[in-house]
Amino acid sequence: MPVSPASSLRSALWLTAALLAPAAMAQTASAPATAGLSVQDISVLAGTCANCHGPNGQSTGGIPSLRGVGERHLLQRMQAFKTGTASDATVMTRLMKGYDDAQIQALAQWFSKEAK
């Protein structure tokens, strides 16, 4: 079944918006980069979360929102996913294995900030 140009354009625009939302927020962020990661690096990492958790970490569906959740809670959850100790996890145990500790800390800080 061929994909229409309009459908392809909508998909490309959604993906662009999802990836740019964290970058736009990064320009207003005042917190220093974590462990050598630049704000741009962190925004790219956070952009990958948009596929499931919604643009800017604000989910509109059944998957939990990340934006505005406490940094400590986010850090504990992401570390539990990475170590495989989160009993309620699905795909997150596999995804978090791709992040190092500095990246996980940076993501927890990033998403704990309230949306502007």
C-alpha positions in Angstrom: 0.0 0.0 0.0 1.6 3.3 -1.0 2.1 6.0 1.5 0.5 9.4 0.5 2.7 12.5 0.5 0.4 14.1 3.0 0.7 11.2 5.4 4.5 11.3 5.1 4.6 15.0 5.7 2.4 14.7 8.8 4.7 12.0 10.2 7.8 14.0 9.4 6.2 17.1 11.0 5.2 15.2 14.2 8.7 13.7 14.5 10.3 17.1 14.0 8.0 18.7 16.6 8.7 15.9 19.1 12.4 16.2 18.7 12.5 20.0 18.8 10.3 20.4 21.9 13.1 19.5 24.2 15.6 21.6 22.3 13.3 24.6 22.5 13.0 24.1 26.3 16.8 23.8 26.5 17.2 27.4 25.4 15.3 28.5 28.5 17.0 26.1 30.9 19.2 27.7 33.4 20.6 24.5 35.0 24.2 23.6 34.1 24.9 20.6 32.0 25.3 17.3 33.9 28.6 15.5 33.9 29.9 17.0 30.7 26.7 16.7 28.7 25.6 19.8 27.0 22.1 21.1 27.0 21.9 20.0 23.4 23.0 16.5 24.2 20.4 16.2 26.9 17.7 17.5 24.7 18.5 14.9 22.1 18.4 12.2 24.7 15.1 13.5 26.0 13.7 13.7 22.5 13.9 10.0 22.1 11.5 9.6 25.1 8.8 11.5 23.1 7.9 8.4 21.1 6.1 6.9 24.1 6.0 9.6 26.8 4.8 12.4 24.5 6.4 15.6 23.2 8.3 17.3 26.1 7.5 14.4 28.3 3.8 15.2 28.7 1.9 12.0 27.8 -1.7 12.2 26.6 -2.3 8.5 26.8 -1.8 5.5 29.1 2.0 5.9 29.4 3.0 8.0 32.3 4.1 11.6 31.8 7.6 12.4 32.8 7.5 16.2 32.9 7.4 17.7 36.4 7.8 14.4 38.2 10.4 14.6 41.1 14.0 14.2 40.0 14.7 11.6 42.7 11.7 9.5 41.7 12.6 9.6 38.1 16.2 8.7 38.9 15.2 5.8 41.0 12.8 4.5 38.4 15.3 4.8 35.5 17.9 3.0 37.6 15.5 0.3 38.5 14.7 -0.2 34.8 18.4 -0.4 34.0 19.2 -2.9 36.7 16.0 -4.9 35.9 14.6 -4.6 39.4 11.4 -2.7 38.4 8.7 -5.5 38.5 6.2 -3.4 36.6 8.5 -2.6 33.6 7.9 -3.6 30.0 10.2 -2.2 27.3 12.0 0.2 29.7 14.4 -2.4 31.0 15.8 -2.9 27.5 15.8 0.8 26.7 17.6 2.0 29.8 20.5 -0.4 29.3 21.6 2.0 26.5 22.1 4.9 28.9 25.1 5.5 31.2 24.7 6.9 34.7 25.4 10.5 33.7 22.8 10.3 31.0 20.2 8.9 33.4 21.0 11.6 35.9 20.7 14.3 33.2 17.3 12.9 32.0 16.0 12.9 35.5 17.0 16.5 36.0 15.6 17.4 32.5 12.2 15.9 33.0 11.8 17.1 36.6 11.6 20.7 35.5 8.1 22.0 35.0 7.1 22.9 31.4 7.4 26.5 30.5 
